[in-house]
Amino acid sequence: GTNIDVMDAHCYGQRGDAFIIKSDSAAVAADIYIGRLKVGLRNNSGFTDVTMGGIYDAHDSVNIDNVEIGSLQVYNASWGLIPSGANTGYISNLRINSYVAMNVYGNYYSLVIDGRCVGVNIGEHQCSNTSGGISIDPNAVNVTLGNGFSKGSTKSGYALGSNSLVHGN
């Protein structure tokens, strides 16, 4: 869809992907704003039934453009946001202003920016007790990573590539 404006969304309790940002030959995804997107922990009660996180899928070589997530908070899931295996188009102008991943195990990294990403800005971030924190593919273009940390990872905190990576502390 295009021109989507969501203030607050909370995904929990499902057995599949928590959310999908997708373009394909039938529908373009563009100009999407999500104020806060939370995955897991219903009402902070400890409910932990979410098994997966979100995916982005520029399917059928149809691009995704101009997506902003004000705050992406992921608790007790398999990942935060990763590309789908069928991602054949590009995603451009992706902004995640604040990213938190806690107790996120299953995918190698909780947040993956693949080689088909152009113009990505990840603001402050906190990754704690994850398989891995943040991965940015060497083929990604114009990527900015703000201040933050990755601690308590079982595999790796960061894998930072990209031809124009700018990062904070």
C-alpha positions as CSV (number, residue, x, y, z in Angstrom):
1,G,0.0,0.0,0.0
2,T,1.0,3.6,-0.3
3,N,0.4,6.7,1.9
4,I,-0.1,4.6,5.1
5,D,0.1,6.4,8.4
6,V,0.0,4.2,11.6
7,M,0.5,5.7,15.0
8,D,0.9,2.6,17.2
9,A,0.9,-1.1,16.3
10,H,1.6,-4.1,18.5
11,C,2.1,-7.6,17.2
12,Y,2.0,-10.6,19.6
13,G,0.7,-14.1,19.9
14,Q,0.8,-15.1,16.2
15,R,2.7,-18.1,14.8
16,G,4.0,-16.4,11.6
17,D,5.7,-13.2,10.7
18,A,4.8,-10.3,13.0
19,F,4.6,-7.8,10.1
20,I,5.5,-7.6,6.4
21,I,6.4,-4.5,4.3
22,K,5.9,-5.7,0.7
23,S,5.8,-4.5,-2.9
24,D,5.0,-6.7,-5.8
25,S,3.5,-6.5,-9.3
26,A,0.0,-6.0,-7.9
27,A,0.9,-3.3,-5.3
28,V,3.7,-0.8,-4.6
29,A,4.7,-0.1,-1.0
30,A,5.7,3.6,-0.6
31,D,5.3,6.5,1.8
32,I,4.6,4.5,4.9
33,Y,4.9,6.0,8.4
34,I,4.6,3.9,11.6
35,G,5.0,5.9,14.8
36,R,5.7,2.9,17.1
37,L,5.8,-0.8,16.2
38,K,6.2,-3.2,19.0
39,V,6.6,-7.0,18.6
40,G,6.1,-9.3,21.6
41,L,5.3,-9.0,25.3
42,R,1.6,-8.2,25.5
43,N,1.2,-5.4,28.0
44,N,4.7,-6.1,29.3
45,S,3.2,-9.1,31.1
46,G,5.8,-11.5,30.0
47,F,3.6,-13.1,27.3
48,T,6.1,-14.5,24.9
49,D,4.2,-16.3,22.1
50,V,5.7,-14.4,19.2
51,T,8.0,-16.7,17.2
52,M,9.1,-14.4,14.4
53,G,9.7,-10.7,13.7
54,G,9.1,-8.5,10.6
55,I,10.3,-8.9,7.0
56,Y,10.7,-6.5,4.1
57,D,10.0,-8.0,0.6
58,A,10.5,-5.9,-2.6
59,H,9.0,-8.8,-4.6
60,D,8.8,-9.1,-8.4
61,S,11.6,-6.5,-8.7
62,V,9.1,-3.8,-7.6
63,N,10.8,-1.4,-5.2
64,I,9.8,-0.2,-1.7
65,D,10.3,3.5,-1.1
66,N,10.1,5.9,1.8
67,V,9.4,3.9,4.9
68,E,9.8,5.4,8.4
69,I,9.4,3.6,11.7
70,G,9.7,6.0,14.6
71,S,10.3,3.2,17.2
72,L,10.8,-0.5,16.5
73,Q,10.8,-2.5,19.7
74,V,11.3,-6.3,19.6
75,Y,11.1,-8.5,22.6
76,N,11.4,-12.4,22.8
77,A,11.2,-13.0,19.0
78,S,13.3,-14.7,16.4
79,W,14.3,-11.5,14.7
80,G,13.4,-7.8,14.5
81,L,13.5,-6.9,10.8
82,I,15.1,-8.9,8.0
83,P,14.7,-9.3,4.2
84,S,12.6,-12.1,2.8
85,G,14.3,-14.8,0.7
86,A,12.3,-13.6,-2.3
87,N,13.5,-9.9,-2.1
88,T,14.3,-9.1,-5.7
89,G,13.6,-5.3,-5.8
90,Y,15.2,-2.5,-3.8
91,I,14.2,-0.7,-0.7
92,S,15.1,2.9,-0.5
93,N,14.8,5.7,2.1
94,L,14.2,3.4,5.1
95,R,14.4,5.1,8.5
96,I,14.2,3.5,11.9
97,N,14.6,6.3,14.4
98,S,14.9,4.0,17.4
99,Y,15.6,0.3,17.5
100,V,15.4,-2.0,20.6
101,A,15.9,-5.8,20.5
102,M,15.9,-7.8,23.7
103,N,16.0,-11.6,24.0
104,V,15.9,-12.0,20.2
105,Y,17.2,-15.3,19.2
106,G,16.8,-17.4,16.0
107,N,18.1,-15.4,13.1
108,Y,21.8,-14.7,13.0
109,Y,21.2,-11.0,13.4
110,S,18.1,-9.2,14.8
111,L,18.2,-6.4,12.2
112,V,19.5,-7.1,8.6
113,I,20.1,-4.4,6.0
114,D,20.8,-6.4,2.8
115,G,22.6,-5.4,-0.4
116,R,19.4,-4.1,-2.0
117,C,19.0,-1.3,0.5
118,V,19.7,2.3,-0.6
119,G,19.5,5.3,1.8
120,V,19.0,3.7,5.2
121,N,19.1,5.6,8.5
122,I,19.0,3.7,11.7
123,G,19.0,6.0,14.7
124,E,19.8,5.1,18.3
125,H,19.8,1.3,18.9
126,Q,19.9,-1.1,21.8
127,C,20.5,-4.8,21.2
128,S,20.7,-6.9,24.3
129,N,20.8,-10.7,24.6
130,T,20.4,-11.5,21.0
131,S,21.9,-14.0,18.5
132,G,23.4,-11.0,16.8
133,G,22.8,-7.3,16.8
134,I,22.8,-5.5,13.4
135,S,24.1,-6.6,10.1
136,I,24.7,-4.2,7.1
137,D,25.6,-5.8,3.8
138,P,28.7,-4.5,2.0
139,N,26.6,-3.8,-1.1
140,A,24.1,-1.5,0.8
141,V,24.4,2.1,-0.2
142,N,24.2,5.3,1.9
143,V,23.7,3.8,5.3
144,T,23.8,5.7,8.6
145,L,23.9,3.9,11.9
146,G,23.4,6.1,15.0
147,N,24.6,5.7,18.6
148,G,23.9,2.5,20.4
149,F,25.2,-0.8,21.6
150,S,25.0,-4.5,21.1
151,K,25.7,-6.6,24.2
152,G,25.2,-10.2,25.3
153,S,25.1,-11.6,21.7
154,T,25.7,-15.3,21.4
155,K,27.2,-15.0,17.8
156,S,28.1,-11.4,16.9
157,G,27.2,-7.8,17.9
158,Y,27.7,-6.2,14.5
159,A,28.6,-6.9,10.9
160,L,29.1,-3.5,9.3
161,G,29.5,-3.2,5.6
162,S,28.2,-0.7,3.0
163,N,30.0,1.6,0.6
164,S,29.1,4.8,2.6
165,L,28.5,3.7,6.2
166,V,28.4,6.5,8.8
167,H,28.1,5.4,12.4
168,G,27.9,7.0,15.8
169,N,29.4,5.6,19.0
